[in-house]
Amino acid sequence: MNALLLALVFAVPLAGFCALSLAMDRHCEDVFGRGSTPGAWRRWLQLGGAALLCLSLGASLQAAGGTIGWVLWLGALTAAALSTVGLLSAVPNRFHWVASVVAAFALGGTLLYLLLAAFI
């Protein structure tokens, strides 16, 4: 269960940064083509991205405790931000697919962790 939690510590902020980047006009145009904007989805993407970053803080504090958890969280944020920049630079046309897979893993992993924690 600890390995699942550590995987979530990285996957959840990656999904959060992907959502936050898709809420920006420039990155939305890079991913979906010129003239594309997030439109009505902008606020939902911003709210979801911020919520995922907060969820990753909770996961890192749960995984490593109160003192090391903050350092783990900052390291995960750094790695996730660099991964998001790399994905946007290398494969912008496949970015939304990668973001969807990471978001599904983050949601499914969080639910699985909560179920396992309830029964163990």
N, C-alpha and C positions, 0 to 999 in steps of 0.2 A: 504494500500500500504506500510505502514511502517513495518508491520509484515512480508511481503514478502521480504523487503529489509534486515531486520534483519536475516531472514532465509538464505538469500543469503550470508550474512556476514560470516556465519559458513559453509555453504555448498560449497562455491567456494574455500576457502583454503583447505578444506578436499579433494576436487577433485584434487586440485593442488598438495597436498602432496602425494596423491595416484599415480598420474602420475609420480612425481619425484621418488617415491620409486620403481615403475615398471621399471624405466630407469636404475636401478642398477642391476648388475648381481646377487648378492646374493638374493635380494628380488624376482627377476624374477624366480630364481630357486626354491625359497620357494613356490611361487604361482603356477608355471606351471610345476614343476618337474625338476629333476637334468638334467643338460646339456642344459637347456633353457637359451637363452640370448635375450635381446631386439633387437639385430642386427641393422637393418636399422631404426627401430622405435626409437632408443635411443635419437637421436637429436630432433625428434618431441615430444617425451614425456617430455624431458627437457624443450624445448621451450614452450610447452603447460602448463606445471606445473608452470613455471615462469610467464607466462602471466596470469594464473588464480590467482596467489598470488598478482600480481599487480592489477588485476580486483577487488579482495577482498578489497584492500586498498581503491580504489575508492568507493566501496559500503559502507564501514564503514565511510568514510569521508562524503558521502552523507547522511547516516543515522543519524550520531551524530554530525556533524559539524567538524570544524577544530581542536578544542582542545581535545574533548572527543573521536573523531573518531580515533585518533592514538592509544589511550589506548584500545578502543574497538577492533581495528585491531590486536594489540599485544595479547590481550586475546583470540581472535578468532584463531589466529595462534597457540597459545599454546594448546587450546582445540582440534583443528584439528590435530596437530602433535601427541598429546597423543592418540587421537582416531585412527589415522593411525597405531601407534605402537601397540595399543590394537588389532586392526583388524588383523594385520600381525602376532601377537603372537597367538591369539585365533583361528582364522579361515583362515589360509593362502590359503586353497583350494577354498574358496568362496570369496576371496579378490577381484578378478577381476570383479565379479558380483556386489559386493557392490560399487566398484569404478565406474563401468559403470552406475549404477543407480544414484549415487551422481553426476556424470558428466552430465547426462541427465537432472537431476533436476536443476543443476547450469545453464546449457545452456538455458533450457526452462524458468526458473525463470528470468534470465537476459533479455531474449527477451520479456517476459510478462511485466516486469517492464518498459522496454523501450517503449513498446507499450502503457502502461497505462500512462506513463509520457508524451507521445506525445499528448494524447487525453484529458488529464485532466489539 
